Amino acid sequence: MPRTLPALVTACGPTVRDDGGVRVFAAIVPSEPARAHLEAFLVPRRDGEPVLRWTPPHLWHVTLAFMAEVPGDGLDDVVHAITREATASPPLHLRLVGAGFFPDTHEARVAWLGLGADAPGALDDLTDLALRTRRACSAAGVPTAGGPYTPHLTLARSRHPVDATPWLATLGDYVGPSWCAHEVTVFVSREQRGGRPHYVAEHSCPLGGGNSMAP
């Protein structure tokens, strides 16, 4: 069963979309030591690029599946679908490594870090989990964003295309510490702040059906 995160639900506030629908995504969240390592790496570097809007560390995640329109009465079905797929997947030993840009380096709008793994097959397991999660949510009646799956953590965005060649040199050699992902977190946006969706972690789905608080 998914573990609900009530304190974070309360922080979301009472404002709900007029149609009762919500935006939802399922993601792997890096461990606190992994986030701290990346934050220490970025602090002396990111202030020199005011064009980029940097993602706050508490929002760093690796998306598995994104749903732009989940009916209010369909959220439970989506959470249960994600939980089933998480239960069928092993914990994942991962690390953040390397960098890339969408759509490309010379006209970049998104800067991201890639994923690596020490254990053979871990990246294949991550991709398999993402694709199964997408299929399960679609089978529950909620379409997910499609396209090839590229596991990544979004670092920054730009409103206009920028030449990110200097940032490729800066970020491309980054290698973070290994961590073990024990759960899939379900984020829900019930309101907007500053014209943008405000996401809150509402559910935790343990990988392998085990204790998500395991070391």
Salt bridges, closest charged atoms under 4 A:
ASP19 OD2 - ARG17 NH2 3.25
GLU39 OE2 - ARG46 NH2 2.85
GLU69 OE1 - ARG17 NH2 2.54
GLU85 OE1 - ARG132 NH1 2.38
ASP118 OD2 - ARG95 NH2 2.75
ASP128 OD2 - ARG132 NE 2.77
ASP163 OD1 - HIS106 ND1 3.65
GLU183 OE1 - ARG3 NH2 3.47
GLU191 OE2 - ARG193 NH2 3.35
GLU202 OE2 - ARG190 NE 2.86
